[in-house]
């Protein structure tokens, strides 16, 4: 068997198959494998005109690859990856490169990298964003792991990646260890927050202004032309304009209000807590999904628990504009939290995460791609040690212009009894971050009172304890 293939795709689900087709369309010879014979057959049918071949087993995969061998695993995160590696690694040699393109927890990537390093195998975690279409036409790729692997995979990975407006490939090396999967985890945390704030904007227009889905969809379509322009705003406009062919009703109105999740947003929130990073908008977006899962319980509670007497607002255009500006403010806060989490990872793991490069990689191909990311890239390029996105002059100025709208929209939701947890937590984050003094002085006194935890003073150095009860 001739070893003439450039790369192997292991796992021929939608993402794996489309990535294989993407590689083939850029002139790379691809070998594909899946334990499911039906998927192998489908892959062979779709790729029969290309320099692509389906293998019947892993031994055949390895035999077809040029040295150093390059393999991309596209199976569900967790035990499935370990199972593939258990069968695959005995067939490989020193210097071969194995990449995991799933939504893997970064610590699992670090564990696997350490194990394979002992055998001389170069392991890489690849954050892949863009969904089915992105995999085929150009995803955003965030790679990290064994640094020696980057020169071997860079040409092909950057070839298949999306391109930003300036022509730069949306594919970059994030650093050693689990850096690539860590950045993808943060991406997904921001994605959770972005989606939740968009949903809250939609819900306010629906509940407070009484607007039907089609009219709200037109608002989002207009918003997509301006500074809020993004992939998620664009698809939201399309979703709201879509009608169910059977009933003629807006399809979104027929969808059960219970959201699912795969865990990456939860991981981002947990890691933020572990690292002492404030990320309330991301965390509340996760909690909003868990609250949605209590659907039957909420239906019962709606007939038991009272709220404010809601009324329709007459200033429709003015309220819509306030919601737009509030959405922008919440979006900036979500990105600020995500980039703060990555900056903490630089300190915690000693990773040289390229923050400006990350913003650049996210400008196209990925789910959170947005016009805003070019401004974020410039902010981190201007000031590599920027402590928080809110401190960049451009964003500080823009937030000063729109923070009042965020306040009024949060107040509107509260007074009308419409839950807007992501908007509320964004405002709380902004106000806390801009406060020179917080009530933690009382909190620390409480801790000292019941636990003798000590406190610091503003007028002298050292730690102090008070006998609060005589």
N, C-alpha and C positions, 0 to 999 in steps of 0.2 A: 504494500500500500504506500503510495507516494505521500510524503510529508510536505504538502503544498498549501495548507490552509493557514491564514494569518491569525485567526481567532476562532474560539469555540464558544457557543452560547449553550449553557446547560440550564434547561428549563424553558420550554417552548410555549408558555402561556402567551397571553396577548402582548405583554411587555417584552418578553424574551424574543418572541417571533418578530415583532416589529423592529427591535433593535438589530436583529440579524439582517433584516431586509435593509435597514438603514446602512449598516456596514457594507453590505453587498452593493448598494447603490453608489457608494463612494469608492468602489474598486477593490474592496478587500474580499479575499476568499474566505468563506465562512463555513464552519462545521456546526451543525446543530444537534442537540440530543435532549430527549425527554424520556422518562420511564414509561410514559403513556404512549403506546403504539399509534393510537389515533392522532395524537399531536405530532408525532414524527411524520406520519403520512400526510397530514395537512400541511406541514412545513415543506415537505418534498414537493407537494403540488404547487404551493405558492411560489416556490423558488426554483422551479425547474428550468427557467430561462437564465438564471444567474449562476455565478461561480460559487454555488452554495450546495452543500450536501448534508443529508441527515445521516447520522451514525446510529448503529443498532445497539451499541454499548459504549461504556466509558473507555475501554481499551482501544476501541476503534477511533474514538475522539482523539485520544492522546497520540495515536499513530499517525493521524492526518496533519498534525500541527508542526509548523516550522519551529526551530529553536531560536531563542528561548520561547517556550510555549506560553501562549496567552489565553486564558480562559475566563469567561464572565459568567458567574452563577446568578441565575434569575429565578430563584425559588422562594417560597414564603420564608420570612425571617424566623429564626429560632432553631428548633431541632432539625428541620429539613436541611438547613445549611450544614450543620454538623454531620448529618448523615451523608451528604454528598462529599464532604471533605474526607470523611472516614474511608470511603471507597476510592476517592480520586487521588489522594496524596501519595499512596504507595506506588502509583503509576508514574509519578512526576520525578524530575531531576533537579539538581541544584541550579538556581537561576530562573526556573520557570515562574510565571506570574499568575496568581489566582486572584480574581476580583469578585467581590460580592456586591451586586447591584440592588439588593433588597432594602427594605426599610428596617435595617438592623440597628439594635441598640449599640451605641458606640463602644461600650465596655465589652460587649461580646466580640466585636471586631478586634479590640486590643488583645483579648484572651487568645483568639485564634491566630492573630499575627505572631504573638509570642511563641505559640506552639510550633507553627510552621517555620519560624525563623531558625529553630533548632535543626531543621532538615534542609535549610538553605533555600526554602521556597519563599518567594516574595509575595506577601499578602497585602491586598488593597481593598479598602472599603469605599464604595462608590455611591454617593448620594445621587439618585436619578429623579428628576422632577420634570413633569410635562404630560404625564398620563399617556394614554394609548397613542394619541396623535403626536405628542412630543417625541415618543420613542421612535416613531417612524420618520418624522420630518425634521427632528432636531430638538433634543432635550437640553436641559441645564444639568451639568455634571459637576459634582463636587467630590474630588478624590483625596484620599489620605491613607497612609499606611507605611509600608516599606519604601523609603525614599528612593532606593536604587531602582525601583520598578518604574518610576515616572518616565524616564527617557524611553523605555521600551513600549509604553502604552500611549504616551502623549500624542504622537502624530495621528493615530487612528481615533482616539477619543475626541480630540479637538476637531477632527474631520467630520464626525457625525453630529457634533453639538450644534445647537442653535447659534445664530449670529445676531449680535446687537446691532443697532442702527449704524454704529461706527465700524462695523465689520469684524469686531473682535469676537472670537469664539467664546461661548458661555460654558467654558470648561477650564477649571484651574486646579492646581495642587494646593490643598488646604494645610497639609502638615503631616507629621508622623502619627503613628498609633491610630486611634479612632477619630481623627480630626474630620475626615470627610463625612462620616456618618453623623458626627456631632453637629456639623453645619447643616446637614439635611434635617436633623431633628429640630434645630432652631427654625429653619425654613418652615417646617410643618407647624410649629407653634405659632409663628406669625400668621400662617395660613388659617389656622383655627380662629385667631383673633379677627383677621380680616373678614372672613366669612360671617362671623357672628355679628360684627358691627354692621355689615351690609344687610344682614337679616333684620337687625333692629331698626335700621333706617326704613326698610320696606314695611316693617310692622307698624311703625309710627304713622307712616302715610296711610296705611290701610285702616288702622284702628282709630286714629285721631282725626284724620282728614276724610275718612270714608272713601278713599280712592280705590277703584277696582284694579286688578292686577295689570290689565293692559295699559292703563294710564300711568301706573307706577313704572312699568317697563319702559315707557316712552321717556320718563324722567331719567331713568338710568341710562338710556341710550344717549340722551343729551349730556349727562354727566361724563360719559365715556369719551366725549370729545375734548374735555378740559383737563384740569390738573388731577382729577380723580381717575383718569383713563387707566384702565388695567384689564387684564384677562378676566378677573372675577366680576368686575363691573359689567364688562361686555357680555359674558354668558348670563349674568343675572337679567339683563335686558331681554335676551333671547328667551330665557325660561319664562319670564312673566308675560311675554307676548304669545306664548304657545297655548293652543287650545286643544282640549281632548276631542279626538275625532268622533267618539261615541256619544258624548253629551253636549258638545259645543261649548262647554264651560272652560274657564281657565284651568289648565291642568294642575297648576300649583295649588289651587284651592281644593283639589281632590286628593292630595298627597298627605298621608298621615304625618302628624307633627312629632315624630320620634326620630331623632338623628342618631346614626351609628358612628363609631370611631374605631380606629385601628391601633391607637396607643401612643403614637408619636407626640401628640399634643400633651398627653398625660406625662410622658417622659420629660418633655421640656419643662413642664411645671414642677415636677419632682426634682429635677436637676437644679432648677432655679432655687428651690428651697434648700437643697443640699449645699449649694454654693453661696447662699446668702444674697441672692440677687432678687430684686423686686420686679416681679412680672405679673401683676394682677390682671391685666387685660387678657393675657394668654391663659392664665389659670381660670378666669371666669368664663372664658369661651369653652373650656373643657367642662366646667360645672354646668354651663347652659345645656350642653348635650346630655349630661347625666340627669339633669332636671327634666329634659324632654322625654327621657325614657320612662318617667313616672306618669305616663299618659293617662291611664285609667284612674290613678290616684288623683291626678290634677282635675280630671273631669268631676270626680266626687267632691273635691275641695272647692271647686268653683260654685257649688250650690250651698256651701256651708260658710265659707269665709267671705267677709264683706270687704269692699274697697271703696274708693271715691266714686262719686257720681260723675261719670264721664260725659263730656259734651263735645260736639263737633266745633272745630275752629273755623272761623270765617276767613281769616287771612291765609288763604291756601298758598299763594305764591311766596309770601314772606316766610312761612313756616317751612316750605320745601327748601328754600335757600339756607335757612338756619340748619336744617338737617344735613344738607350737603356739606356745609362748613364744619359741622360737628363730626361728620363722618371722616373728613380729612384730618381733623385734630386727633380723633381716636386712632386713625391709621398711623399717624406720626408717632403717637405714644406706643403703639404696638411694636413698630420697628425699633424705637428707642430701647424698649425692653429686650427685644431679641438681640440687638447688637451689644447691649450691656452684658447679656448672658455669654456671648462669644468673647467679649473682652475678659470676663471672669475666667473663662476657660484658658485664655492665654496665660493667666497667672497660675491657675490651678494645675494645668498639665504641661506648662512650658511649651505650648504650641505657638508657632509664629503665624497665627491665623491672619491672612491678608484681608483685613476688613474692607478696604476699598475694592479689592479684587472680588470679594464675595458679593458686594453690591453690584459689581459689573457682571458677574456670572448670572445673577438673578434678573438682569434686565430683559432677557428673552428666554423663551423655552419653558420656563417653570410656571407653576400655578400662581405664584405671587408677583409675576412680572407686572410692572407698572411704571408709568412715567416718573413717579416719585423716586425711583431707584437711581436715576441719573443724578439727582440732587444729593442723594445719600452717598453715592460714589464720590462725588466732588467734595462733600463734607469731610469724608475720611481721607481723601487725598490731600486736601488742604491742611488737615490737622491729624496726622496719624495717631496721636495720643489723645484724641478727643474722648473725654470721659463719658459723655452721654450725648446722643444725637440732639437732644433739646438744647444743648449748649452751643451748637453750631450757629453762627450769626444768622444764616438764612432761615433755619428752622425756628430759632428763638423769635425772630421778627414775625414769621408767619404764624406761629402759635399765639403771639400777642394779639394778632389781628383776628383770630378765630376762636380763642378760648372762651369768649363771652357767649358765642353761639353754642358751644359745647355745654356750658352751664345752663343755658335756657332750654336746650333740648333735654338734658337730664331732668331739669325741673318739670318740663312738660310731661315726660314719661312718669315721673313720680306723682304729679298732681292728677294725671289721668288714669293712673293705675296700670300703666303699660310697662312690663318688665324690660329694662334696658341695661342689664348688668355689665356689658362690655363698655358702653358709654360711661356709666357711672364709675367703673373702676379706672377708666382712662383719666377721668377728671380728678379722681382721688390721687392717682399717681402723679399727675401734673402739679396739683396743689401741694402735695407732700414734698415733691422734689424741689419746688421753688421756695419752700419755707425755711427761713434761717433758723427757726426754732420750732420744735414739735413737742407734744405733751409726754414724750418719753421720759422727761425728768420725773414726773409723777409715777410713771410705771416703774422706773428704777427704784424710787423710794418705796413703792409697794413690795418689790422683790426683796429689798433690804429689810423691810418690816417683818415679813413672814419667813424669810429664808436666810437672812444675814448675808446676802449676796454682794454687799457693798455698793458704793456709787462713787462717781467722780464729781468734782465741783468745778464751777466756771471761774472761781476766784483764786484757786490754788491747786498745785499738782498733787497727785497721789490718789489713793483709794481710801474710802471712809465708810465707817459703819456707825449707825446711831442706835442707841437703846430707846426706841420710840415709845415704850411704855415705862413710866416711872414705877 
